[in-house]
Amino acid sequence: MDDPHTTLLVQQYLDELVGVEGDTSAEPIIRALLARSVHRLELLCRKFLHGAYPRLAKPPLNLEAEELLSAVVERLLKAMREAQPKDVRQFFGLANQHIRWELNDLARRLDQKKIAAPLNEALVPAPDSSGASLTPGAVRMLNEIERLPEAEREVFSLVRIQGMSQPEVAKLLNISVKTVQRRLNRGLLLLTEKLADLQPPQAQDEETPPGASGETNG
């Protein structure tokens, strides 16, 4: 978790950006802001990569958190010329969004075999046994997470993707733990509604005692 001093400095840089016009004037402030927050950004990259996209850290891509961080910083340099986060929460929300986008882009390119690198088939786990392939269902799930309302998406990302505890999220967002729980539950309900057809048909059958098939109740 960020120390209060870092959070205060990040907010000061964001305040400096208010009213600044022109890339020439804004870029030094943006670069200083990113340099000050680089430790937290690297931590977020590491959590996303190894928590939600571990296959990208394996052959053939062998992505490292430092490489992801470099790409995300470039994204943020461009994004913040137009987007102007007003506070630390919005800034890291923007960073989270671009980390997800970068990882999603890499995953799609990998699945579409557009990465120009020698592929050693012996090093690539079989998708059926390892889950190494980003299935259409997984891609759809990621897209639906992106479409969640901002508050629910933010909490869902912090808890389910970054692996933060609910009290940690409550402290970071300055809300109560009950509010975190409510937003998380609402996000889960919305995702369940949108992705209901992805529920494996075997799930209910496996709970049905042998001989009881054909007597399924709603």
C-alpha positions, -999 to +999 in steps of 0.1 A: +000+000+000+013+035-008+027+056+021+008+088+028+038+109+017+037+094-018-001+098-020+003+135-010+029+141-037+009+124-064-020+146-055+002+177-056+013+168-092-023+162-102-032+196-088-004+212-108-019+198-140-052+215-135-054+244-159-021+236-176-024+238-214-002+224-240+019+192-241+051+211-236+040+225-202+022+194-190+047+167-199+074+175-173+047+174-146+033+141-160+067+126-161+075+136-125+041+122-114+048+089-131+083+088-116+069+094-081+043+067-085+065+041-103+068+018-073+031+015-069+026+011-107+052-017-108+034-034-079+001-032-098+017-045-130+032-075-110-001-083-094-021-082-126+005-102-146+011-130-121-024-129-106-046-127-136-024-133-166+003-158-155+006-174-189+020-142-203+050-146-180+057-180-195+071-190-230+068-179-257+062-144-244+081-145-211+067-111-201+082-095-171+066-069-148+093-043-157+085-047-194+048-043-187+055-013-166+074+004-194+045-002-218+020+011-193+041+043-186+041+050-223+003+045-224-002+069-195+021+095-210-002+096-240-035+092-220-028+120-195-024+145-223-062+142-227-075+126-195-070+147-163-075+126-131-086+149-103-073+128-074-051+098-066-080+074-068-088+084-104-052+084-114-047+048-102-080+038-117-067+051-151-035+031-145-055+000-137-074+004-169-043+008-191-026-022-174-057-043-182-058-030-218-021-037-224-024-073-210-055-079-230-038-067-261-008-090-255-031-120-247-051-115-279-020-111-300-006-142-285-037-162-292-039-149-327-003-159-333+008-124-342+038-123-320+068-127-343+090-150-321+103-185-326+078-209-310+091-239-292+061-262-291+076-283-263+076-253-240+040-243-246+015-261-223-014-278-239-045-254-236-069-282-226-048-293-196-033-260-184-058-233-194-029-216-212-052-203-240-074-173-236-107-188-246-135-167-263-153-170-230-124-156-211-121-127-236-158-120-232-155-121-194-127-095-195-148-073-218-178-076-195-157-066-165-146-035-184-183-027-190-192-028-153-202+006-137-171+025-126-176+019-088-183-019-092-155-023-117-130-006-095-138-027-064-140-059-085-106-052-100-090-045-067-104-075-048-107-102-075-079-093-099-053-075-077-060-097-047-064-069-022-085-076+010-118-059+014-105-038+044-075-027+023-098-016-005-121+002+019-090+021+032-077+029-003-111+042-015-121+058+018-153+039+020-167+014+045-161-024+042-198-028+038-198-005+008-169-026-007-190-058-001-221-042-017-202-030-048-184-064-051-217-083-048-234-061-073-205-065-098-207-103-094-245-102-099-241-081-131-214-104-144-235-135-136-264-121-156-243-112-186-223-144-186-251-169-176-247-188-208-211-196-200-222-218-170-210-253-178-241-275-185-224-303-165-224-282-133-260-290-124-258-326-137-229-334-115-250-325-084-278-348-096-277-383-081-272-411-105-305-423-119-321-389-113-313-375-148-343-364-167-360-350-136-343-316-135-363-289-118-360-252-123 
